[in-house]
Amino acid sequence: MSEYETQFDESFVPIRVLSKSQRRALGALIEKAYTTPEYYPQTLKALTNSCNQKSNRSPVTNYTEDAVWQTMDELRELQLVTVLLPESGRTERYRHLLRKRYPFTEPQLAIMAELWCRGRQTLGELRTRASRMVPIENLEDLREELDGLVEQGYVQSTGDLARRGVEVDHAFYEPSEGKKLEKNCDADDEPAASPRTPATVNTSTAVQSPSASVVHSNSDKLEKALEELRGQHIELRQEFEQLQNKVEELNDLLMDLRQSLGA
């Protein structure tokens, strides 16, 4: 059975708290499984580079191979990763088991990987970045996937997902990290209308309302255009970074090959 055919094991109680290094390692494994499947499962050295890469990571880390090895040993005990020894080589490789451990859809798995690797983000940023792994056509599709994750307690948000400017983050933090998001009132939230008697309504407000509607409509169009430009910028930057990462991974593979040949 291939990795993409692995089914969720309902008898397993999902882990809901992970350390910083555990989150980073799992996010990196998921990302590489999607973006560079030819180099997945990953060796310890490749995974260390994936955790520490400067692109699509926040904060940037400097884990040693020993630290990543310890983290993978912890994740093995939690039954979230497994170790493979390919027939073609002597180097152990790591593979995540999250499809068996969580009831995530493919887009949700990509969303979790992005949040574990980068943390708190706006919906526009999250859609653009997660779409590198799994197609997420628009914000409505993203909100649908996030609704399920929020309902199950895997994701938290700063407000209603339908509001502009809302931010989301994963909810796997340790209590000591103090990363619980507080709900806040977005500037786009409309205050509840207060009851009025006909005598309190003036005609000047009624005359101005169509103009206000036009301004609001134009504001929505500008906001959408700006979001699209931001998304294009992120996509171009990530394509460049992805090429850099592939070059690094090819160099790692070449070094592993030389070592296996005794060169």
C-alpha positions as CSV (number, residue, x, y, z in Angstrom):
1,M,0.0,0.0,0.0
2,S,1.4,3.4,-1.0
3,E,1.7,6.3,1.5
4,Y,-1.2,8.1,-0.2
5,E,-3.5,5.0,0.3
6,T,-2.7,4.8,4.1
7,Q,-5.9,5.0,6.1
8,F,-6.5,6.7,9.4
9,D,-6.3,4.3,12.3
10,E,-9.3,5.2,14.5
11,S,-8.0,3.2,17.4
12,F,-5.0,5.6,17.8
13,V,-5.5,8.5,20.1
14,P,-4.1,11.6,18.2
15,I,-1.2,13.4,19.9
16,R,-2.2,17.1,20.5
17,V,1.0,18.6,22.0
18,L,4.3,18.5,20.2
19,S,7.7,20.2,21.0
20,K,9.2,22.8,18.7
21,S,11.7,20.3,17.1
22,Q,9.0,17.7,16.7
23,R,6.7,20.1,14.9
24,R,9.5,21.3,12.7
25,A,10.6,17.8,11.8
26,L,7.1,16.6,11.0
27,G,6.3,19.7,8.9
28,A,9.6,19.3,7.0
29,L,8.8,15.6,6.2
30,I,5.3,16.4,5.0
31,E,6.6,19.2,2.8
32,K,9.4,17.1,1.2
33,A,7.0,14.2,0.6
34,Y,4.8,16.6,-1.5
35,T,7.4,18.9,-3.2
36,T,10.3,16.5,-3.8
37,P,8.9,13.0,-3.6
38,E,12.0,11.7,-5.4
39,Y,14.1,12.5,-2.3
40,Y,11.6,11.1,0.2
41,P,11.7,9.3,2.7
42,Q,14.6,11.5,4.0
43,T,18.0,10.6,5.4
44,L,19.0,12.1,8.7
45,K,21.3,14.6,7.0
46,A,18.7,15.6,4.4
47,L,16.0,16.0,7.1
48,T,18.4,18.2,9.2
49,N,18.9,20.4,6.2
50,S,15.1,20.5,5.6
51,C,14.5,21.6,9.2
52,N,17.2,24.3,9.1
53,Q,16.5,25.6,5.6
54,K,16.2,29.4,5.4
55,S,13.1,29.4,3.1
56,N,9.6,28.8,4.3
57,R,10.7,28.4,7.9
58,S,10.0,30.6,10.9
59,P,12.0,30.9,13.0
60,V,15.1,29.7,11.1
61,T,16.8,27.0,13.2
62,N,20.3,25.5,13.5
63,Y,19.6,21.9,14.7
64,T,22.5,19.5,14.7
65,E,22.1,16.0,13.3
66,D,22.3,14.6,16.8
67,A,19.4,16.9,17.9
68,V,17.3,15.8,14.9
69,W,18.1,12.2,15.5
70,Q,16.9,12.6,19.1
71,T,13.7,14.2,17.9
72,M,13.0,11.4,15.4
73,D,13.6,8.9,18.2
74,E,10.9,10.7,20.2
75,L,8.5,10.8,17.3
76,R,9.1,7.0,16.8
77,E,8.0,6.4,20.3
78,L,4.9,8.5,19.7
79,Q,4.3,6.4,16.5
80,L,4.3,9.4,14.3
81,V,7.3,8.4,12.2
82,T,8.9,5.2,11.0
83,V,12.5,4.3,9.8
84,L,13.1,2.6,6.5
85,L,16.3,0.9,5.3
86,P,16.1,0.9,1.5
87,E,17.5,-2.1,-0.3
88,S,19.6,0.2,-2.5
89,G,21.5,1.8,0.3
90,R,22.7,1.5,3.9
91,T,21.4,4.9,5.1
92,E,18.3,5.0,7.2
93,R,15.5,7.1,6.0
94,Y,12.6,8.7,7.8
95,R,8.9,8.7,6.8
96,H,6.0,10.3,8.6
97,L,2.8,8.3,9.6
98,L,0.4,11.2,9.9
99,R,-2.1,9.8,7.5
100,K,-2.6,6.9,9.9
101,R,-2.5,9.0,13.1
102,Y,-4.8,11.9,12.2
103,P,-8.1,12.2,10.2
104,F,-6.6,14.8,7.9
105,T,-7.5,15.3,4.2
106,E,-4.7,15.9,1.8
107,P,-5.2,19.7,1.9
108,Q,-5.4,19.7,5.7
109,L,-2.1,17.7,5.9
110,A,-0.5,20.4,3.7
111,I,-2.0,23.1,5.9
112,M,-0.6,21.5,9.1
113,A,2.8,21.1,7.5
114,E,2.8,24.8,6.6
115,L,1.7,25.9,10.1
116,W,4.2,23.6,11.8
117,C,7.0,25.0,9.6
118,R,6.1,28.6,9.7
119,G,3.5,29.3,12.4
120,R,0.9,32.0,12.4
121,Q,-0.3,33.3,9.0
122,T,-3.1,35.1,7.2
123,L,-5.4,33.0,5.1
124,G,-4.0,34.5,1.9
125,E,-0.4,33.6,2.9
126,L,-1.4,30.1,4.0
127,R,-3.3,29.3,0.8
128,T,-0.5,30.4,-1.4
129,R,2.1,28.4,0.5
130,A,0.1,25.3,1.2
131,S,-0.9,25.2,-2.5
132,R,2.7,24.3,-3.4
133,M,2.0,20.9,-1.8
134,V,-1.7,20.3,-2.6
135,P,-4.0,22.3,-4.9
136,I,-6.2,24.8,-2.9
137,E,-8.0,26.8,-5.6
138,N,-9.3,29.7,-3.6
139,L,-9.9,31.1,-0.1
140,E,-13.3,29.4,0.2
141,D,-11.7,26.0,-0.3
142,L,-9.1,26.9,2.3
143,R,-11.8,28.0,4.8
144,E,-13.7,24.8,4.3
145,E,-10.6,22.8,5.2
146,L,-9.7,25.1,8.1
147,D,-13.3,24.8,9.5
148,G,-12.8,21.1,10.1
149,L,-9.4,21.6,11.7
150,V,-10.7,24.3,14.0
151,E,-13.7,22.2,15.0
152,Q,-11.4,19.3,15.9
153,G,-9.1,21.6,17.9
154,Y,-6.0,21.3,15.7
155,V,-6.0,24.9,14.5
156,Q,-6.8,28.1,16.2
157,S,-7.7,31.6,14.8
158,T,-7.9,35.2,15.8
159,G,-11.5,35.5,14.7
160,D,-14.2,34.3,12.3
161,L,-12.6,32.8,9.2
162,A,-14.9,34.7,7.0
163,R,-13.4,38.1,8.1
164,R,-10.6,39.8,6.3
165,G,-7.3,40.0,8.1
166,V,-8.0,36.9,10.3
167,E,-4.9,34.9,11.2
168,V,-4.6,31.2,11.9
169,D,-2.0,28.9,13.7
170,H,-1.7,25.3,14.8
171,A,-2.8,24.4,18.3
172,F,0.0,21.8,19.1
173,Y,2.0,24.2,21.3
174,E,3.2,23.2,24.7
175,P,1.3,25.2,27.4
176,S,4.6,26.9,28.5
177,E,4.9,28.5,25.1
178,G,1.9,30.7,25.6
179,K,0.9,30.7,22.0
180,K,-2.9,30.6,22.4
181,L,-4.5,33.1,20.0
182,E,-6.8,35.7,21.4
183,K,-10.0,36.6,19.5
184,N,-9.9,40.2,18.4
185,C,-12.3,42.6,16.7
186,D,-11.2,43.1,13.1
187,A,-11.5,46.5,11.6
188,D,-13.9,45.0,9.0
189,D,-16.2,43.7,11.7
190,E,-19.5,45.7,11.4
191,P,-20.9,46.8,14.8
192,A,-24.3,45.5,15.6
193,A,-27.0,48.0,14.4
194,S,-28.7,49.8,17.2
195,P,-32.5,50.1,17.1
196,R,-33.7,53.5,15.8
197,T,-37.0,55.2,15.7
198,P,-38.0,56.9,12.4
199,A,-37.5,60.3,14.0
200,T,-33.7,59.6,14.5
201,V,-33.0,58.8,10.9
202,N,-31.8,61.8,8.9
203,T,-32.1,62.1,5.1
204,S,-28.5,63.0,4.6
205,T,-27.4,59.6,5.7
206,A,-29.8,57.9,3.4
207,V,-28.6,60.0,0.5
208,Q,-25.0,59.1,1.2
209,S,-25.5,55.4,1.6
210,P,-25.2,54.5,-2.2
211,S,-21.9,56.4,-2.3
212,A,-20.7,54.5,0.8
213,S,-21.7,51.2,-0.9
214,V,-19.6,52.1,-4.0
215,V,-16.6,53.0,-1.8
216,H,-16.9,49.7,0.1
217,S,-17.2,47.8,-3.2
218,N,-14.0,49.5,-4.6
219,S,-12.2,48.7,-1.4
220,D,-13.1,45.0,-1.7
221,K,-11.8,45.0,-5.3
222,L,-8.5,46.7,-4.3
223,E,-8.1,44.3,-1.3
224,K,-8.6,41.3,-3.6
225,A,-6.1,42.7,-6.2
226,L,-3.6,43.4,-3.5
227,E,-4.0,39.9,-2.1
228,E,-3.5,38.4,-5.6
229,L,-0.3,40.4,-6.1
230,R,1.0,39.3,-2.7
231,G,0.2,35.7,-3.6
232,Q,2.1,36.0,-6.9
233,H,5.1,37.4,-5.1
234,I,5.1,34.6,-2.6
235,E,4.8,32.0,-5.4
236,L,7.7,33.4,-7.3
237,R,9.9,33.6,-4.2
238,Q,9.0,30.1,-3.2
239,E,9.7,28.7,-6.7
240,F,13.2,30.2,-6.5
241,E,13.7,28.9,-2.9
242,Q,12.4,25.4,-4.0
243,L,15.1,25.4,-6.8
244,Q,17.7,26.2,-4.2
245,N,16.5,23.5,-1.9
246,K,16.6,20.9,-4.8
247,V,20.2,21.9,-5.5
248,E,21.1,21.4,-1.8
249,E,19.4,18.0,-1.8
250,L,21.2,16.9,-4.9
251,N,24.5,17.9,-3.3
252,D,23.6,15.8,-0.2
253,L,22.7,12.8,-2.4
254,L,26.0,13.2,-4.2
255,M,27.9,13.2,-0.9
256,D,26.0,10.2,0.3
257,L,26.8,8.4,-2.9
258,R,30.5,9.2,-2.7
259,Q,30.5,7.9,0.9
260,S,28.8,4.6,-0.1
261,L,31.4,4.2,-2.9
262,G,34.3,4.9,-0.6
263,A,35.3,7.9,-2.6
